[in-house]
Amino acid sequence: MISAPCVYTLKIVISLTLKVYSFVWGTIA
């Protein structure tokens, strides 16, 4: 069973990654 803090941190990391990716993609495009 995965602990809650791990899931919460993972969600934050994924969210930030998507924001950075979309930002970079918008800059390139």
N, C-alpha and C positions, 0 to 999 in steps of 0.2 A: 504493500500500500504506500502510495506516495504521500508525503506529508504536505499539509496545506501551504506552509511557507514556500516550499519548492515550487508548487503549482503557481502561486502568486508571483514569485520571482520570474518564473518561466513566461508567464503572461506579459509581464512588464518588458522583458527582453524582446519577446516577439513583437510587441507593440512598438517599441523604440526602433527595432530593425525595420519594420514596415514603414515607419515615418521617415527614417533616414533614406530608405530605398526609394520611396516616392519622391522625396526631396531631390535626391541625386538624379533620378530619372527625369524629373521636371526641368532640372538644370541642363541636362544633356539635350533633351528633346527641343 
